[in-house]
Amino acid sequence: MSEMQSKQLAKPKPGPSTQRYLDIAEIRDDMVILKDGTVRAVLLVSSINFALKSSDEQEAIIQSYMSFLNGLEFPVQIVIQSRKMNIDAYMNHLNEQQKKTANELLRAQISDYRTFVNELVELGQIMQKRFYLVLPYDPVTNKRKNFFARLGDALSPTAAAKLNQKQIADRVEQLSRRSEMIAGELSSMGLGSARLDTQALIQLYYEVYNPDLFDTERLNDVSQIMHE
């Protein structure tokens, strides 16, 4: 009995949760709330084939981009994500079309096309690039804290947990204003943008922190999870 107890006591204790080391405290209201109480909005931005533009168009784009950067009153983060293209939804659509088609020849052609596309993606390792612009909002009360106070907030979720409804509403409003302003400036450069909602943000960060699981384990809709 004593030997069994000693073995049980010798078992390694579970370490701290991985979540403890993440800066994210919560994702809600189409924004990411960090542990220090600051928040982030994320815009998905389209791309431009710069090489196909004329020299005058390229110069105009460069000047617009310089004006955009010089006009910023707050820091932004540009993130480029490269991942193997996921065609599950497209392949499922083709499969449904194949089932609905009455013509035997068309069904065979759809089947051959599905096989071709699948092999093309597998052999060619086709990558999909996505471009994101991360917009922060750091309230004045947080900016006035010294380094050690901000470090303490980052190590514990207390700052985010103490946010009241008024502070949340202020953060939502400020991020909405910044998102609309940045979207307008991106549009002047010929770039389309869309702000990620809560579901899209959860999906994005789940994919970033779980790249191996994302292809095999899909997330449910956050609205369905909340109502279960």
Secondary structure in CASP SS format (residue, H / E / C, confidence):
PFRMAT SS
TARGET T0000
AUTHOR 0000-0000-0000
METHOD secondary structure of the structure
MODEL  1
M C 1.00
S H 1.00
E H 1.00
M H 1.00
Q H 1.00
S H 1.00
K H 1.00
Q H 1.00
L H 1.00
A H 1.00
K C 1.00
P C 1.00
K C 1.00
P C 1.00
G C 1.00
P C 1.00
S C 1.00
T H 1.00
Q H 1.00
R H 1.00
Y H 1.00
L C 1.00
D C 1.00
I E 1.00
A E 1.00
E E 1.00
I E 1.00
R E 1.00
D C 1.00
D C 1.00
M E 1.00
V E 1.00
I E 1.00
L E 1.00
K C 1.00
D C 1.00
G C 1.00
T C 1.00
V E 1.00
R E 1.00
A E 1.00
V E 1.00
L E 1.00
L E 1.00
V E 1.00
S C 1.00
S C 1.00
I C 1.00
N C 1.00
F H 1.00
A H 1.00
L H 1.00
K C 1.00
S C 1.00
S H 1.00
D H 1.00
E H 1.00
Q H 1.00
E H 1.00
A H 1.00
I H 1.00
I H 1.00
Q H 1.00
S H 1.00
Y H 1.00
M H 1.00
S H 1.00
F H 1.00
L H 1.00
N H 1.00
G C 1.00
L C 1.00
E C 1.00
F C 1.00
P C 1.00
V C 1.00
Q E 1.00
I E 1.00
V E 1.00
I E 1.00
Q E 1.00
S E 1.00
R E 1.00
K E 1.00
M C 1.00
N C 1.00
I C 1.00
D H 1.00
A H 1.00
Y H 1.00
M H 1.00
N H 1.00
H H 1.00
L H 1.00
N H 1.00
E H 1.00
Q H 1.00
Q H 1.00
K H 1.00
K H 1.00
T C 1.00
A C 1.00
N C 1.00
E H 1.00
L H 1.00
L H 1.00
R H 1.00
A H 1.00
Q H 1.00
I H 1.00
S H 1.00
D H 1.00
Y H 1.00
R H 1.00
T H 1.00
F H 1.00
V H 1.00
N H 1.00
E H 1.00
L H 1.00
V H 1.00
E H 1.00
L H 1.00
G H 1.00
Q C 1.00
I C 1.00
M E 1.00
Q E 1.00
K E 1.00
R E 1.00
F E 1.00
Y E 1.00
L E 1.00
V E 1.00
L E 1.00
P E 1.00
Y E 1.00
D C 1.00
P C 1.00
V H 1.00
T H 1.00
N H 1.00
K H 1.00
R C 1.00
K C 1.00
N C 1.00
F H 1.00
F H 1.00
A H 1.00
R H 1.00
L H 1.00
G H 1.00
D H 1.00
A H 1.00
L H 1.00
S C 1.00
P C 1.00
T H 1.00
A H 1.00
A H 1.00
A H 1.00
K C 1.00
L C 1.00
N C 1.00
Q H 1.00
K H 1.00
Q H 1.00
I H 1.00
A H 1.00
D H 1.00
R H 1.00
V H 1.00
E H 1.00
Q H 1.00
L H 1.00
S H 1.00
R H 1.00
R H 1.00
S H 1.00
E H 1.00
M H 1.00
I H 1.00
A H 1.00
G H 1.00
E H 1.00
L H 1.00
S H 1.00
S H 1.00
M C 1.00
G C 1.00
L C 1.00
G C 1.00
S E 1.00
A E 1.00
R E 1.00
L C 1.00
D C 1.00
T H 1.00
Q H 1.00
A H 1.00
L H 1.00
I H 1.00
Q H 1.00
L H 1.00
Y H 1.00
Y H 1.00
E H 1.00
V H 1.00
Y H 1.00
N C 1.00
P H 1.00
D H 1.00
L H 1.00
F H 1.00
D C 1.00
T C 1.00
E C 1.00
R C 1.00
L C 1.00
N C 1.00
D C 1.00
V H 1.00
S H 1.00
Q H 1.00
I H 1.00
M H 1.00
H H 1.00
E C 1.00
END
